[in-house]
Amino acid sequence: MLFLRISVSELRKILKQGNLNHIEITTKNYEFFGYQLLEFLLSTTTNNKIQPIIPEKTPDRIIRAKEVQNMTKLSRTTLWRLESKGEFPYRVSLGGNSVGWKLSEIKEWIDGR
């Protein structure tokens, strides 16, 4: 599990060192952050392996090309070719030359293979 883009073990090290003063979140990512925080707190405060209560529909997020490549094990060129044939989810423009994909669509595509 990633917590604010770092692993739980790295976060525990930071907490033990006392280097964590505050966490700042924006209105765009507070829901996703809340679910991650709940999962982290449940895993560290209970001895039981209690599954966090997360609504069926969690907020979707946009992932960048590197994460898509890691999930699909496909090169950027192969992703582009599949997308142009309509065989892969379409990218979302993030402004400028930045693009991303909806995580839910990538997961759905992987499950359908």
FIMIMI-812648 format. One record per residue (C-alpha): residue number from 1; residue in three letters; x, y, z. Coordinates in steps of 0.02 Angstrom, whole numbers, plus 50000, padded with zeros to 5 digits. Each point is the difference from the previous one (the first is absolute). Layout:
// FIMIMI-812648
<node drenlo="NUM" loro="ALA" xx="X" yy="Y" zz="Z"/>
...
***
This chain:
// FIMIMI-812648
<node drenlo="1" loro="MET" xx="50000" yy="50000" zz="50000"/>
<node drenlo="2" loro="LEU" xx="50062" yy="50173" zz="49960"/>
<node drenlo="3" loro="PHE" xx="49964" yy="50141" zz="50120"/>
<node drenlo="4" loro="LEU" xx="50027" yy="50171" zz="49925"/>
<node drenlo="5" loro="ARG" xx="50111" yy="49918" zz="49871"/>
<node drenlo="6" loro="ILE" xx="50114" yy="49918" zz="50128"/>
<node drenlo="7" loro="SER" xx="49994" yy="49825" zz="50072"/>
<node drenlo="8" loro="VAL" xx="49930" yy="49964" zz="50171"/>
<node drenlo="9" loro="SER" xx="50172" yy="49944" zz="50062"/>
<node drenlo="10" loro="GLU" xx="50076" yy="50167" zz="49947"/>
<node drenlo="11" loro="LEU" xx="49859" yy="50094" zz="50085"/>
<node drenlo="12" loro="ARG" xx="50029" yy="49902" zz="50162"/>
<node drenlo="13" loro="LYS" xx="50185" yy="50048" zz="49994"/>
<node drenlo="14" loro="ILE" xx="49953" yy="50183" zz="49981"/>
<node drenlo="15" loro="LEU" xx="49878" yy="49988" zz="50145"/>
<node drenlo="16" loro="LYS" xx="50131" yy="49918" zz="50113"/>
<node drenlo="17" loro="GLN" xx="50127" yy="50136" zz="49958"/>
<node drenlo="18" loro="GLY" xx="49873" yy="50134" zz="50045"/>
<node drenlo="19" loro="ASN" xx="50023" yy="50086" zz="49831"/>
<node drenlo="20" loro="LEU" xx="49814" yy="50008" zz="49958"/>
<node drenlo="21" loro="ASN" xx="49927" yy="50167" zz="50057"/>
<node drenlo="22" loro="HIS" xx="49845" yy="50012" zz="49892"/>
<node drenlo="23" loro="ILE" xx="49921" yy="49936" zz="49840"/>
<node drenlo="24" loro="GLU" xx="49923" yy="50123" zz="49877"/>
<node drenlo="25" loro="ILE" xx="49866" yy="49942" zz="49879"/>
<node drenlo="26" loro="THR" xx="49900" yy="50091" zz="49868"/>
<node drenlo="27" loro="THR" xx="49813" yy="49995" zz="49970"/>
<node drenlo="28" loro="LYS" xx="50033" yy="49897" zz="49843"/>
<node drenlo="29" loro="ASN" xx="50080" yy="49854" zz="50093"/>
<node drenlo="30" loro="TYR" xx="49924" yy="50002" zz="50175"/>
<node drenlo="31" loro="GLU" xx="49878" yy="49856" zz="49967"/>
<node drenlo="32" loro="PHE" xx="50136" yy="49885" zz="49930"/>
<node drenlo="33" loro="PHE" xx="50117" yy="50052" zz="50141"/>
<node drenlo="34" loro="GLY" xx="49865" yy="49963" zz="50128"/>
<node drenlo="35" loro="TYR" xx="49979" yy="49820" zz="49940"/>
<node drenlo="36" loro="GLN" xx="50189" yy="49972" zz="50002"/>
<node drenlo="37" loro="LEU" xx="50013" yy="50076" zz="50174"/>
<node drenlo="38" loro="LEU" xx="49859" yy="49891" zz="50066"/>
<node drenlo="39" loro="GLU" xx="50082" yy="49843" zz="49929"/>
<node drenlo="40" loro="PHE" xx="50168" yy="50048" zz="50075"/>
<node drenlo="41" loro="LEU" xx="49929" yy="50040" zz="50171"/>
<node drenlo="42" loro="LEU" xx="49902" yy="49838" zz="50007"/>
<node drenlo="43" loro="SER" xx="50153" yy="49899" zz="49952"/>
<node drenlo="44" loro="THR" xx="50109" yy="50081" zz="50134"/>
<node drenlo="45" loro="THR" xx="49876" yy="50011" zz="50145"/>
<node drenlo="46" loro="THR" xx="49923" yy="49827" zz="49997"/>
<node drenlo="47" loro="ASN" xx="50077" yy="49829" zz="50022"/>
<node drenlo="48" loro="ASN" xx="49862" yy="49925" zz="49894"/>
<node drenlo="49" loro="LYS" xx="50004" yy="50010" zz="49813"/>
<node drenlo="50" loro="ILE" xx="49842" yy="50105" zz="49988"/>
<node drenlo="51" loro="GLN" xx="49956" yy="50056" zz="49827"/>
<node drenlo="52" loro="PRO" xx="49965" yy="50187" zz="49993"/>
<node drenlo="53" loro="ILE" xx="49823" yy="50051" zz="49962"/>
<node drenlo="54" loro="ILE" xx="50010" yy="50083" zz="49831"/>
<node drenlo="55" loro="PRO" xx="49848" yy="50045" zz="49897"/>
<node drenlo="56" loro="GLU" xx="49972" yy="49894" zz="49845"/>
<node drenlo="57" loro="LYS" xx="50040" yy="50146" zz="49888"/>
<node drenlo="58" loro="THR" xx="50166" yy="50076" zz="50052"/>
<node drenlo="59" loro="PRO" xx="50057" yy="50158" zz="49913"/>
<node drenlo="60" loro="ASP" xx="50085" yy="49970" zz="49835"/>
<node drenlo="61" loro="ARG" xx="50169" yy="50076" zz="49967"/>
<node drenlo="62" loro="ILE" xx="50107" yy="50038" zz="49849"/>
<node drenlo="63" loro="ILE" xx="50161" yy="49903" zz="49983"/>
<node drenlo="64" loro="ARG" xx="50149" yy="50047" zz="49893"/>
<node drenlo="65" loro="ALA" xx="50084" yy="49898" zz="49862"/>
<node drenlo="66" loro="LYS" xx="50134" yy="49924" zz="50112"/>
<node drenlo="67" loro="GLU" xx="49870" yy="49926" zz="50118"/>
<node drenlo="68" loro="VAL" xx="49896" yy="49937" zz="49852"/>
<node drenlo="69" loro="GLN" xx="50156" yy="49917" zz="49929"/>
<node drenlo="70" loro="ASN" xx="50038" yy="49918" zz="50167"/>
<node drenlo="71" loro="MET" xx="49822" yy="49936" zz="50017"/>
<node drenlo="72" loro="THR" xx="49982" yy="49935" zz="49822"/>
<node drenlo="73" loro="LYS" xx="50182" yy="49952" zz="49967"/>
<node drenlo="74" loro="LEU" xx="49984" yy="50084" zz="49829"/>
<node drenlo="75" loro="SER" xx="50113" yy="50131" zz="49922"/>
<node drenlo="76" loro="ARG" xx="49941" yy="50176" zz="49969"/>
<node drenlo="77" loro="THR" xx="50000" yy="49967" zz="49812"/>
<node drenlo="78" loro="THR" xx="49894" yy="49843" zz="50020"/>
<node drenlo="79" loro="LEU" xx="49877" yy="50097" zz="50108"/>
<node drenlo="80" loro="TRP" xx="49986" yy="50133" zz="49865"/>
<node drenlo="81" loro="ARG" xx="49974" yy="49870" zz="49863"/>
<node drenlo="82" loro="LEU" xx="49864" yy="49909" zz="50098"/>
<node drenlo="83" loro="GLU" xx="49917" yy="50165" zz="50043"/>
<node drenlo="84" loro="SER" xx="49999" yy="50057" zz="49817"/>
<node drenlo="85" loro="LYS" xx="49916" yy="49834" zz="49952"/>
<node drenlo="86" loro="GLY" xx="49869" yy="50026" zz="50136"/>
<node drenlo="87" loro="GLU" xx="50064" yy="49849" zz="50096"/>
<node drenlo="88" loro="PHE" xx="50060" yy="50096" zz="50153"/>
<node drenlo="89" loro="PRO" xx="49921" yy="50138" zz="50107"/>
<node drenlo="90" loro="TYR" xx="50023" yy="50174" zz="49932"/>
<node drenlo="91" loro="ARG" xx="50117" yy="50121" zz="50086"/>
<node drenlo="92" loro="VAL" xx="49942" yy="50158" zz="50087"/>
<node drenlo="93" loro="SER" xx="50085" yy="50165" zz="49964"/>
<node drenlo="94" loro="LEU" xx="50069" yy="50082" zz="50158"/>
<node drenlo="95" loro="GLY" xx="50053" yy="50159" zz="49912"/>
<node drenlo="96" loro="GLY" xx="50155" yy="50040" zz="49900"/>
<node drenlo="97" loro="ASN" xx="50084" yy="49838" zz="49946"/>
<node drenlo="98" loro="SER" xx="49943" yy="49904" zz="50155"/>
<node drenlo="99" loro="VAL" xx="49881" yy="49854" zz="49986"/>
<node drenlo="100" loro="GLY" xx="49934" yy="49866" zz="50116"/>
<node drenlo="101" loro="TRP" xx="49874" yy="49859" zz="50007"/>
<node drenlo="102" loro="LYS" xx="49855" yy="49964" zz="50117"/>
<node drenlo="103" loro="LEU" xx="50055" yy="49866" zz="50122"/>
<node drenlo="104" loro="SER" xx="49829" yy="49916" zz="49996"/>
<node drenlo="105" loro="GLU" xx="50008" yy="49982" zz="49811"/>
<node drenlo="106" loro="ILE" xx="50175" yy="49925" zz="50006"/>
<node drenlo="107" loro="LYS" xx="49948" yy="49875" zz="50135"/>
<node drenlo="108" loro="GLU" xx="49846" yy="49954" zz="49897"/>
<node drenlo="109" loro="TRP" xx="50108" yy="49975" zz="49845"/>
<node drenlo="110" loro="ILE" xx="50123" yy="49889" zz="50096"/>
<node drenlo="111" loro="ASP" xx="49857" yy="49896" zz="50073"/>
<node drenlo="112" loro="GLY" xx="49926" yy="49978" zz="49826"/>
<node drenlo="113" loro="ARG" xx="50159" yy="49926" zz="49927"/>
***
